[in-house]
Amino acid sequence: MMMRFAFAALALAVATPAWATPCADEVSTLQKRLDSAGAAAVTGTTPPGGTTSSHSDKALATPPALTKGDAAVKPTAAGVEEAKKLVAKAAAEDKAGNAEACRNTIMQAKEKAGALP
């Protein structure tokens, strides 16, 4: 009886997916932004998987123009590349269980990325 219970508990533990952490969610979200067509336009590259279209009726035909107040958050190619490195660092920190360092690194990455179109 005890052997069956131990086997059932082990099977359940193996079958249960790993729980995502809040920082892992932020890492994933920012990674998607950094792989977007907007980021590719800033860096002069093609997004992973080629050019994309949302085919959404709500999508803007062109990104909105930046205002004078947006100058501090204007994305640059160097900023996007630095943000990608910081996202990789944050993912490693999250995997190591260091949630506070992960959040701090993600905040830095967001600042470096700027307001992507």
C-alpha positions as CSV (number, residue, x, y, z in Angstrom):
1,M,0.0,0.0,0.0
2,M,2.7,2.4,0.9
3,M,4.6,1.6,-2.3
4,R,1.5,2.5,-4.4
5,F,1.1,5.8,-2.6
6,A,4.8,6.7,-3.1
7,F,4.6,5.7,-6.8
8,A,1.4,7.8,-7.3
9,A,3.0,10.8,-5.6
10,L,6.1,10.5,-7.8
11,A,3.9,10.2,-10.9
12,L,2.0,13.3,-10.0
13,A,5.1,15.3,-9.3
14,V,6.6,14.3,-12.7
15,A,3.3,15.1,-14.6
16,T,2.8,18.5,-13.0
17,P,4.2,21.4,-15.0
18,A,6.6,23.8,-13.4
19,W,4.9,26.9,-12.1
20,A,5.7,30.1,-13.8
21,T,7.0,32.9,-11.6
22,P,5.9,36.5,-11.9
23,C,9.4,37.4,-13.1
24,A,9.4,34.6,-15.6
25,D,6.2,36.1,-17.0
26,E,7.9,39.5,-17.3
27,V,10.9,37.9,-19.0
28,S,8.7,36.2,-21.5
29,T,6.7,39.4,-22.2
30,L,9.8,41.6,-22.7
31,Q,11.5,38.9,-24.8
32,K,8.4,39.0,-27.1
33,R,8.7,42.8,-27.4
34,L,12.4,42.6,-28.2
35,D,11.6,40.0,-30.9
36,S,8.8,42.1,-32.4
37,A,8.7,43.9,-35.7
38,G,8.9,47.2,-33.9
39,A,12.2,46.2,-32.3
40,A,13.4,44.9,-35.6
41,A,12.6,48.3,-37.2
42,V,14.7,50.0,-34.5
43,T,17.7,47.7,-35.0
44,G,17.4,47.4,-38.7
45,T,17.0,43.6,-38.6
46,T,14.2,41.2,-39.6
47,P,12.2,39.8,-36.7
48,P,12.6,36.1,-35.9
49,G,10.3,34.1,-38.2
50,G,10.3,36.9,-40.8
51,T,8.1,39.9,-41.1
52,T,4.7,39.7,-39.5
53,S,1.3,41.3,-39.6
54,S,-1.3,41.2,-37.0
55,H,-4.1,41.4,-39.5
56,S,-6.0,43.3,-36.8
57,D,-8.6,46.0,-37.6
58,K,-7.3,47.8,-34.6
59,A,-3.6,47.7,-35.6
60,L,-2.0,51.0,-36.7
61,A,-0.7,51.2,-40.2
62,T,2.4,53.0,-38.9
63,P,3.8,53.6,-35.4
64,P,2.8,56.8,-33.8
65,A,5.3,59.7,-34.0
66,L,7.3,60.4,-30.8
67,T,6.6,63.8,-29.1
68,K,9.2,66.0,-27.5
69,G,8.4,64.4,-24.1
70,D,9.1,61.0,-25.6
71,A,12.8,61.8,-26.3
72,A,13.9,60.1,-23.1
73,V,12.3,56.8,-24.0
74,K,13.2,56.8,-27.7
75,P,14.4,53.3,-28.6
76,T,17.8,52.8,-30.1
77,A,19.5,49.8,-31.7
78,A,22.2,49.8,-28.9
79,G,19.4,50.0,-26.2
80,V,17.5,47.1,-27.7
81,E,20.7,44.9,-27.9
82,E,21.6,45.8,-24.3
83,A,18.0,45.0,-23.2
84,K,18.3,41.5,-24.9
85,K,21.4,40.8,-22.8
86,L,19.7,42.0,-19.6
87,V,16.6,39.8,-20.4
88,A,18.9,36.8,-20.7
89,K,20.5,37.7,-17.3
90,A,17.1,38.1,-15.7
91,A,16.0,34.7,-17.0
92,A,19.1,33.1,-15.4
93,E,18.5,35.0,-12.1
94,D,14.9,33.8,-12.1
95,K,16.0,30.2,-12.8
96,A,18.4,30.4,-9.9
97,G,15.5,31.5,-7.7
98,N,16.6,35.1,-7.2
99,A,13.3,36.9,-7.8
100,E,14.4,40.3,-6.5
101,A,17.5,40.4,-8.8
102,C,15.4,39.2,-11.7
103,R,12.9,42.1,-11.2
104,N,15.6,44.6,-10.9
105,T,17.3,43.4,-14.1
106,I,14.0,43.4,-15.9
107,M,13.4,47.0,-14.9
108,Q,16.8,47.9,-16.3
109,A,16.0,46.0,-19.5
110,K,12.7,47.9,-19.9
111,E,14.6,51.2,-19.5
112,K,17.2,50.3,-22.1
113,A,14.6,49.0,-24.6
114,G,12.7,52.3,-24.5
115,A,9.2,52.7,-26.1
116,L,9.3,50.3,-28.9
117,P,7.0,51.0,-31.9
